[in-house]
Amino acid sequence: MPRPMVISDTIQTVQSMVSGERFESKTQLRRHYKANGMVEVGNETNAMMKLAAQKPERPKITKGEIHQAIAKVKQGYRPELPAD
């Protein structure tokens, strides 16, 4: 039988990393962390966006440059590979 999805506020007992107090409520734990200047870290997308921003940008290649490269290969061009 279908039932509504309910997200509970209760959790298994968690010990605060700040004071060692124990909490059984997500809300109380978050209030405690916030009052002590702590930031709860999870799977935030902001962290992923920062990592993506750090990646070097790939060089822009035009269609003309691609066609030129294909033509060079068809004419027999082979790049020199470094010796092992």
N, C-alpha and C positions, 0 to 999 in steps of 0.2 A: 504494500500500500504506500503511495507517495506521501512523503512528509516534508514540511518546510525545512530549509537549511538554517540552522541556528549556529552562530559563532559564539561560543561561550567566553566569558571573561576569566573563568577559573583555569588555572594551570597547575601542573605538579609543582611542589614547593621549589622555589628558586631562591638562591642566596644572592643578595646584592653584592656587586663587585666593589661598591663604595664603602659600605658600613658593615657588611656581614649579616644584616637583617634578612629575615626570610619572608617571602611573599607568596601568596597563592592567588593573586589577582594581577592580571596584566596591567590594569589601570593604575593600581597602587604602585606597582613596580615602576611604571613609566613616570608617574608623578614624582616618585622618590628620585629617580635619575635626573629628571628635569630640575628639581629643586636643588640638586647637588651639582648642576652644571655639566652633567654627563650627556652624551649623545648615544642613543641606542642604534646600533648598526645592524643592518640586515641585508637584504638583496635589493638595495635601492638602485634605480636606474641611473641616478646621478653619477655614481662611481663608474659605471660602465661608459657613460657619456664622456667623462673626463679621460678615461683610457683611450677612447676612440679619437678624441681631440689631440692626443699626444702622438698618434701615428703620423709618420711623414706623408705628405701628399704625393700621390703618384704623378709622374710627369704627364702632361697632356700630349697626346699623339693624334695627329690629324689623319684623316682617311688618305690624303695624298702621301703622307709619310709611310703609311702601311703599304700602299700600292708601289711606292718606290722600293721598299724592302723586298716585296714579293718579286718584283722585276729583277733585282740584283741576284736573288737566289736562283731564279730561272735562268739567269745568264751564267750561273756556275759559281757565284760567290759563296765561300764557306769561311766563317770566322775562325781565326786562329785560337785554338784552345791552349790554356796554360799546361806546361809539362808537369806531370806528377812528381 
